[in-house]
C-alpha cells in the first residue's frame, strides 16, 4: 500500500520509548523492511533514532555521532547542488569488476533487461518527471555496469530520438569500457551526455591493471569533451584519504565535482564498520588543516545527514556516508537522487538500494511502498512531519 497512516497502536509504544524527541521521522524495519514510525532524539551528544515495528519491536540506533554537526546542517535545495532533476534505472545486472563494496551484487549469468522494458520504464518516469517550464531531465543508466549492454549506443540513440533530445542521458560506470577511445566517441555520438564515474582507488583494490584502465578512461572522457559529472571514491579505511586528496588536487582532472565516502553495510559489504557523515567530514577537514589547504562548506547545497558539499582549494567535493536498514532516516531522504530500482515507487537512491538489497539480494518480499511524502518530486516537501497524519 502506498497511502496509509500510522495508527495509535503504532505510535504509542514509540512515544513511550523516549521522554522527549527532536523530530518525527520514518524508518525501516531491519527484519521485514516495512516503513515504520520513528523519532530522533539526543543522548550523550549523539543523535539517536528509535523505531517501532508491531512485529519486531522497539529498536534504538545512533544515526549521527555528533549532534552539533547534525544541527549545523543546512538542508536548503539549490541548483546545481540538488539532484532532483533525474532518475536512475538499472541497465544491467552484469559487471566486469568485483568490488568489495558493491551494493548491487552483480550477476553475470543473467540477461540484461530488454530494451523495450527499459523504454517503458523511461516512458513511465517521463510522465511523472516532466514539469512545466523545465524542458530537460536526466535518465541515468545505472547497474551493476550498464556499458556492458551490447545495445548500449542504440539504447542511448532511442532515448534521444523518442523524446526529441529533451532527455539528457547519463551513465553510472566504473569506467573500464571508456578506456577505449572509440567507445567514448561512439557513446557521445549516440547521445551520452555525461559519465558518473566510480573510480576505484589503487589502495582500495590493489589492482593496477584495472586502475590504469580507469585512468586512461578519465583522460579519454575529458579529451573527447564528453561530460564528466563526478569522480567518486569509496574508502576502505581512512589511510586511503591522503592518496585520494592528493589525486583530487593534483591530477588535473576536471569533473563537475568529486565524491568521497566510506563503505556501508549494504549488499556485498556485510559487516562493514558503521561510520557517520561527521566522521568523514572531520577527517577531510583535518587533512586540509594538516596540509594547509582551504576548506569551506558550500551552502545551500542540499546538505543533510548523509551528504555535505565542501570546497577544498578550487575543487568541489561531495562528502557522503550512507545509512543502512537499521538506521535509515526518511526525513533526510525527501530529495534526489531519485531511483527506480524496486517496484511501486520512485524514491531516494538510499531508500531504493536498501530495499533492493532485501528484494534482489536477500530474496525477501517487499510488503509495502514508501509513503507518498518521500516519492519523487522536483521541489521536495519542507513542511514538518506529523506521523499521525502521514500519507
Secondary structure as GFF3:
##gff-version 3
##sequence-region A 1 391
A	DSSP	alpha_helix	8	17	.	.	.	ID=ss1
A	DSSP	beta_strand	23	28	.	.	.	ID=ss2
A	DSSP	beta_strand	35	43	.	.	.	ID=ss3
A	DSSP	beta_strand	46	53	.	.	.	ID=ss4
A	DSSP	beta_strand	57	64	.	.	.	ID=ss5
A	DSSP	alpha_helix	67	72	.	.	.	ID=ss6
A	DSSP	beta_strand	86	90	.	.	.	ID=ss7
A	DSSP	alpha_helix	115	129	.	.	.	ID=ss8
A	DSSP	beta_strand	137	142	.	.	.	ID=ss9
A	DSSP	three_ten_helix	146	148	.	.	.	ID=ss10
A	DSSP	alpha_helix	152	162	.	.	.	ID=ss11
A	DSSP	beta_strand	167	173	.	.	.	ID=ss12
A	DSSP	three_ten_helix	176	179	.	.	.	ID=ss13
A	DSSP	alpha_helix	181	190	.	.	.	ID=ss14
A	DSSP	beta_strand	192	198	.	.	.	ID=ss15
A	DSSP	alpha_helix	202	205	.	.	.	ID=ss16
A	DSSP	alpha_helix	208	223	.	.	.	ID=ss17
A	DSSP	beta_strand	227	235	.	.	.	ID=ss18
A	DSSP	three_ten_helix	238	240	.	.	.	ID=ss19
A	DSSP	alpha_helix	241	250	.	.	.	ID=ss20
A	DSSP	beta_strand	257	262	.	.	.	ID=ss21
A	DSSP	alpha_helix	277	290	.	.	.	ID=ss22
A	DSSP	beta_strand	295	297	.	.	.	ID=ss23
A	DSSP	beta_strand	307	312	.	.	.	ID=ss24
A	DSSP	beta_strand	315	320	.	.	.	ID=ss25
A	DSSP	three_ten_helix	330	332	.	.	.	ID=ss26
A	DSSP	beta_strand	338	339	.	.	.	ID=ss27
A	DSSP	beta_strand	347	348	.	.	.	ID=ss28
A	DSSP	alpha_helix	349	356	.	.	.	ID=ss29
A	DSSP	pi_helix	357	361	.	.	.	ID=ss30
A	DSSP	three_ten_helix	372	374	.	.	.	ID=ss31
A	DSSP	three_ten_helix	387	389	.	.	.	ID=ss32
###
